[in-house]
C-alpha cells in the first residue's frame, strides 16, 4: 500500500512561474522609459526619427507583452502593380511572455508592397529572463532594431556595422521563415565540423582540440558579446 504524499508537486513550478511573471510585468510597466532612452543613444536613430514615427505600446489584454514599432511611410517614386504609391511598414520588436513565464524577444523586418526579405522574424532570445535581464538587454535590442530598419529597407543604406550586426543575427539566431521555425545556421555548421573531426578529417591534436575550440567559439560569440561592440 502506497502512503499518501504530503508534498504538493505543483508548488515549485507555480512559484517559479509567479516570479518570472512578476519580473516581466515590472519590465512591461517600466520598459517604455528605458526603451526611449536607449533609442536616443542608438546609432542611426536620430537620422531616422524625423521621417518615421515610433511607438512603444503595451496591451492590458495581453499580459507580459510590449511592442516597439516603427510607423508606415510612403515610398516616393515607387508604385505597386495596381499603380498606387507603395507603402513600407516596420520594423517591429516584441517582448512576449509564454505560458510558463518564459520571455521571447522577437524582431520583425521592414515590410513593403514592392520588396520583402527572406525571414518573417528573428528570435533574438527566448528563456526565463528576470527584470534585470530584460532591462540590461534593451540597449542591444534597440541597436538590433535600428540596424534591422536600415538593412531591410530598400530605400536605406546600412553602415558596415549595421550590415555586420544583421548578418551576425541571421547566422546565430533562430528565425521564422514561411511560418516555420529554423535553428541558427551556425549550429548546423558547427555540427558538420564536429562530424568531420569524428570521421578523421582532422588528425592528431586537431581532432581533440576541434570540439573544444568550436564549443568555446559558439558559447562566447553566439551571444550578444560580439554585437555589443558593433555600432
Beta strands, then each sheet from edge to edge (+ up, - down):
strand 1: 54-58
strand 2: 65-70
strand 3: 73-79
strand 4: 85-89
strand 5: 92-97
strand 6: 103-108
strand 7: 111-112
strand 8: 121-127
strand 9: 174-177
strand 10: 180-182
sheet 1: 1+ 2- 5+ 6- 8+ 9- 10+
sheet 2: 3+ 4- 7+
end
